[in-house]
Amino acid sequence: MEPKEIRFLRVMGIADGVSLLVLLLIAMPLKYFAGLPMAVTIVGSIHGAIFVTYVISIAIVQLRIRWNIGYSLIAGIVAFIPFGNFIFDKHIKRAGEAACTKQLRA
């Protein structure tokens, strides 16, 4: 069982990854090929809110779990790479399992 902070981070990471893909693969083509700029406005706003929540969740994990600062930096960087959050999720899962093991030992 992983800590709730890491579970929240994983959920927000996946949500951020999905919203980025929707923005890039659906909303942007609608704007430039179908003449619907409102698609980017709506999806971009939603993605922005999800991204801010994701960054806050990274900060929460860093402060409460005190994991390696490198994980926090990488988590922030992969948010800008399509499919990056999905790939990094397995590393977050391992970090969550390690944190859980650490809590059980204490």
Contacts in CASP RR format, 6 or more apart in sequence:
PFRMAT RR
TARGET T0000
AUTHOR 0000-0000-0000
METHOD contacts of the structure
MODEL  1
MEPKEIRFLRVMGIADGVSLLVLLLIAMPLKYFAGLPMAVTIVGSIHGAI
FVTYVISIAIVQLRIRWNIGYSLIAGIVAFIPFGNFIFDKHIKRAGEAAC
TKQLRA
1 100 0 8 1.000
2 10 0 8 1.000
2 93 0 8 1.000
2 96 0 8 1.000
2 97 0 8 1.000
2 99 0 8 1.000
2 100 0 8 1.000
3 64 0 8 1.000
3 65 0 8 1.000
3 96 0 8 1.000
3 99 0 8 1.000
3 100 0 8 1.000
3 103 0 8 1.000
5 57 0 8 1.000
5 60 0 8 1.000
5 61 0 8 1.000
5 64 0 8 1.000
5 65 0 8 1.000
6 61 0 8 1.000
6 65 0 8 1.000
6 92 0 8 1.000
6 93 0 8 1.000
6 95 0 8 1.000
6 96 0 8 1.000
6 99 0 8 1.000
8 57 0 8 1.000
8 60 0 8 1.000
9 54 0 8 1.000
9 57 0 8 1.000
9 58 0 8 1.000
9 60 0 8 1.000
9 61 0 8 1.000
9 75 0 8 1.000
9 92 0 8 1.000
10 89 0 8 1.000
10 92 0 8 1.000
10 93 0 8 1.000
12 50 0 8 1.000
12 53 0 8 1.000
12 54 0 8 1.000
12 57 0 8 1.000
13 54 0 8 1.000
13 57 0 8 1.000
13 75 0 8 1.000
13 79 0 8 1.000
13 85 0 8 1.000
13 89 0 8 1.000
14 85 0 8 1.000
14 86 0 8 1.000
14 89 0 8 1.000
15 50 0 8 1.000
15 53 0 8 1.000
15 54 0 8 1.000
16 47 0 8 1.000
16 50 0 8 1.000
16 51 0 8 1.000
16 54 0 8 1.000
16 79 0 8 1.000
16 85 0 8 1.000
17 79 0 8 1.000
17 82 0 8 1.000
17 83 0 8 1.000
17 84 0 8 1.000
17 85 0 8 1.000
17 86 0 8 1.000
19 43 0 8 1.000
19 44 0 8 1.000
19 46 0 8 1.000
19 47 0 8 1.000
19 48 0 8 1.000
19 50 0 8 1.000
19 51 0 8 1.000
20 47 0 8 1.000
20 79 0 8 1.000
20 82 0 8 1.000
20 85 0 8 1.000
21 82 0 8 1.000
21 83 0 8 1.000
22 43 0 8 1.000
22 47 0 8 1.000
23 40 0 8 1.000
23 43 0 8 1.000
23 44 0 8 1.000
23 47 0 8 1.000
24 82 0 8 1.000
26 39 0 8 1.000
26 43 0 8 1.000
27 39 0 8 1.000
27 40 0 8 1.000
27 42 0 8 1.000
27 43 0 8 1.000
27 44 0 8 1.000
28 40 0 8 1.000
30 36 0 8 1.000
30 39 0 8 1.000
30 40 0 8 1.000
31 37 0 8 1.000
31 39 0 8 1.000
31 40 0 8 1.000
51 79 0 8 1.000
54 79 0 8 1.000
55 76 0 8 1.000
55 79 0 8 1.000
58 72 0 8 1.000
58 75 0 8 1.000
58 76 0 8 1.000
59 72 0 8 1.000
61 67 0 8 1.000
61 72 0 8 1.000
62 69 0 8 1.000
62 72 0 8 1.000
65 95 0 8 1.000
65 96 0 8 1.000
65 99 0 8 1.000
67 95 0 8 1.000
67 99 0 8 1.000
68 95 0 8 1.000
71 91 0 8 1.000
71 92 0 8 1.000
71 95 0 8 1.000
74 88 0 8 1.000
74 91 0 8 1.000
75 88 0 8 1.000
75 92 0 8 1.000
78 84 0 8 1.000
78 85 0 8 1.000
78 87 0 8 1.000
78 88 0 8 1.000
79 85 0 8 1.000
END
